[in-house]
Amino acid sequence: MGSTIALAGTALLVSYNVGDTHFLADGGITGDLVILAGTLICAVGYVAGARLSVSMGTWATTFWGLAAALVVLVPAFVILAG
């Protein structure tokens, strides 16, 4: 339910800003699409975590989720900071 509300709010934000001419001059729709992608990724993560926590337990699911995120975030940080 919460993910659906967040996704609807993000879609509203993106659709509202598309028609604004100043919005397109200030950087385009890229930022809103990043927020939309983040919302979708978080929604998938919440659903996967909820399903895994039944069989693995909440602590193990949390730590495996953090480990999976580090695999992506650490190289991205090195590339962007470098």
Contacts in CASP RR format, 6 or more apart in sequence:
PFRMAT RR
TARGET T0000
AUTHOR 0000-0000-0000
METHOD contacts of the structure
MODEL  1
MGSTIALAGTALLVSYNVGDTHFLADGGITGDLVILAGTLICAVGYVAGA
RLSVSMGTWATTFWGLAAALVVLVPAFVILAG
3 39 0 8 1.000
3 42 0 8 1.000
3 43 0 8 1.000
3 46 0 8 1.000
3 47 0 8 1.000
6 39 0 8 1.000
6 42 0 8 1.000
6 43 0 8 1.000
7 36 0 8 1.000
7 39 0 8 1.000
7 40 0 8 1.000
7 43 0 8 1.000
10 32 0 8 1.000
10 35 0 8 1.000
10 36 0 8 1.000
10 39 0 8 1.000
11 36 0 8 1.000
13 32 0 8 1.000
13 35 0 8 1.000
14 29 0 8 1.000
14 32 0 8 1.000
14 33 0 8 1.000
14 35 0 8 1.000
14 36 0 8 1.000
17 23 0 8 1.000
17 29 0 8 1.000
17 32 0 8 1.000
18 29 0 8 1.000
23 29 0 8 1.000
49 61 0 8 1.000
49 65 0 8 1.000
52 61 0 8 1.000
52 64 0 8 1.000
53 61 0 8 1.000
56 64 0 8 1.000
END
